[in-house]
Amino acid sequence: MSSPPVTPPVVTPPVVATENLTKTYGGRSVVDDLNLSIPAGCVYGFLGPNGSGKSTTMKMLLSLIQPTGGRVQIMGRPMTRGTRRELLGSIGSLIEAPPGYAHLTGAENMRLVQRLLGLNREQIDDAVRTVRLQDQMDKKVRNYSLGMKQRLGIAMALARRPRLLILDEPTNGLDPAGIEEIRGLLRRLADDGVTVMVSSHLLGEIDKTANVLGILSQGRMIFQGTRSELMTASAPDVIISCSDPQAAVATLRPFDARHAGRSDVAIPALDDQQTAGAVAALVGQRIGVYGVRRDEQTLEDVFMSLTAGGGL
Ligand SMILES: Nc1ncnc2c1ncn2[C@@H]1O[C@H](COP(=O)(O)OP(=O)(O)OP(=O)(O)O)[C@@H](O)[C@H]1O
């Protein structure tokens, strides 16, 4: 009897991959040996304090500036002088200030994009609907709120129906309602199969939207993975609630224990075996152990400790 044919798994290359991507200005590396990997269909949150190199990285992905070293691959193909034009045709981007002529209406701005890129009317209408600006198209852009300008910028980036969208700090300066509007938009785009790379210096602005996070500090990637992997990697404190915290701190000095208020003692970076050892040591000293738990950590705590609070 012949065995059924084995279908090889479909391996989709990352939509963006960089290898040792580096940018140096005057001998200083502002992007340093970066290995980015952005899976297809995700919202990739690119986080880091101001000046950590996010914009410089995004500009290199878009070929707006030349890397000093390393390589960029988009959808499995190397970005070179020969492939650049074609690859950029499948990327929409919003870098720095929102684009658009202030003295023209939203509709006039979109018509310019249509003509410039040789698009059809349906593509323009779809993009405007996606960012929910269809009722604002006859207003001059100078009368738009910042959030509306950002959404118009995103509509311009979306009009060519890109597979990849690169947005540099699209929520910067927006009020909570504007931030929520952009979050919802990014989720809808990812649901429609667009891969979105979005930068921010504020974790709270994108952590609920992003499936994958890349955290940059001083030009180096200090973490890349899912939100839950980040929480796991951060090894939260173990908190032991006990009858005599002063004596417990003395007993657990080799574990770097500290008094954490009332009956609590906090111990950093303990694995399960070490936790059992710490509890046994307390029991051996006749200190009553009331409870043992892992500290609650917000993603903000983790981010702050990873980036040592620099610039936040
Ligand atoms: N053309 C340039 N010449 C010299 N230094 C530069 C240049 N462009 C950027 N830098 C420096 O590179 C570092 C990274 O800047 P970049 O704008 O990429 O950071 P960022 O993470 O995007 O921060 P921000 O959110 O503030 O823009 C900064 O120290 C910046 O001053």
The ligand as an SDF file (V2000), in Angstrom:
LIG
                    3D

 31 33  0  0  0  0  0  0  0  0999 V2000
   21.2230   62.7530    8.7680 N   0  0  0  0  0  0  0  0  0  0  0  0
   21.6830   62.5320   10.0080 C   0  0  0  0  0  0  0  0  0  0  0  0
   22.9210   62.9250   10.3730 N   0  0  0  0  0  0  0  0  0  0  0  0
   23.3940   62.6850   11.6130 C   0  0  0  0  0  0  0  0  0  0  0  0
   22.6980   62.0630   12.5910 N   0  0  0  0  0  0  0  0  0  0  0  0
   21.4610   61.6500   12.2930 C   0  0  0  0  0  0  0  0  0  0  0  0
   20.8810   61.8600   10.9950 C   0  0  0  0  0  0  0  0  0  0  0  0
   19.6400   61.3230   10.9970 N   0  0  0  0  0  0  0  0  0  0  0  0
   19.4450   60.8210   12.2440 C   0  0  0  0  0  0  0  0  0  0  0  0
   20.5230   61.0190   13.0170 N   0  0  0  0  0  0  0  0  0  0  0  0
   20.6760   60.5980   14.4300 C   0  0  0  0  0  0  0  0  0  0  0  0
   20.3930   59.2240   14.5060 O   0  0  0  0  0  0  0  0  0  0  0  0
   19.7660   58.9060   15.7380 C   0  0  0  0  0  0  0  0  0  0  0  0
   18.5090   58.1280   15.4470 C   0  0  0  0  0  0  0  0  0  0  0  0
   17.5580   58.9950   14.8490 O   0  0  0  0  0  0  0  0  0  0  0  0
   16.1190   58.4960   14.3750 P   0  0  0  0  0  0  0  0  0  0  0  0
   15.3660   59.6780   13.8770 O   0  0  0  0  0  0  0  0  0  0  0  0
   16.2710   57.3250   13.4830 O   0  0  0  0  0  0  0  0  0  0  0  0
   15.4990   57.9790   15.7570 O   0  0  0  0  0  0  0  0  0  0  0  0
   14.0000   57.6550   16.1190 P   0  0  0  0  0  0  0  0  0  0  0  0
   14.0430   56.4280   16.9700 O   0  0  0  0  0  0  0  0  0  0  0  0
   13.1570   57.6160   14.9000 O   0  0  0  0  0  0  0  0  0  0  0  0
   13.6170   58.8620   17.0350 O   0  0  0  0  0  0  0  0  0  0  0  0
   12.4850   59.9730   16.8400 P   0  0  0  0  0  0  0  0  0  0  0  0
   11.2370   59.2910   17.2610 O   0  0  0  0  0  0  0  0  0  0  0  0
   12.9250   61.0400   17.7760 O   0  0  0  0  0  0  0  0  0  0  0  0
   12.5310   60.3570   15.3890 O   0  0  0  0  0  0  0  0  0  0  0  0
   19.5270   60.2260   16.4520 C   0  0  0  0  0  0  0  0  0  0  0  0
   20.5400   60.3890   17.4160 O   0  0  0  0  0  0  0  0  0  0  0  0
   19.6620   61.2530   15.3530 C   0  0  0  0  0  0  0  0  0  0  0  0
   20.1480   62.4660   15.8640 O   0  0  0  0  0  0  0  0  0  0  0  0
  1  2  1  0
  2  3  1  0
  2  7  2  0
  3  4  2  0
  4  5  1  0
  5  6  2  0
  6  7  1  0
  6 10  1  0
  7  8  1  0
  8  9  2  0
  9 10  1  0
 10 11  1  0
 11 12  1  0
 11 30  1  0
 12 13  1  0
 13 14  1  0
 13 28  1  0
 14 15  1  0
 15 16  1  0
 16 17  2  0
 16 18  1  0
 16 19  1  0
 19 20  1  0
 20 21  2  0
 20 22  1  0
 20 23  1  0
 23 24  1  0
 24 25  2  0
 24 26  1  0
 24 27  1  0
 28 29  1  0
 28 30  1  0
 30 31  1  0
M  END
$$$$
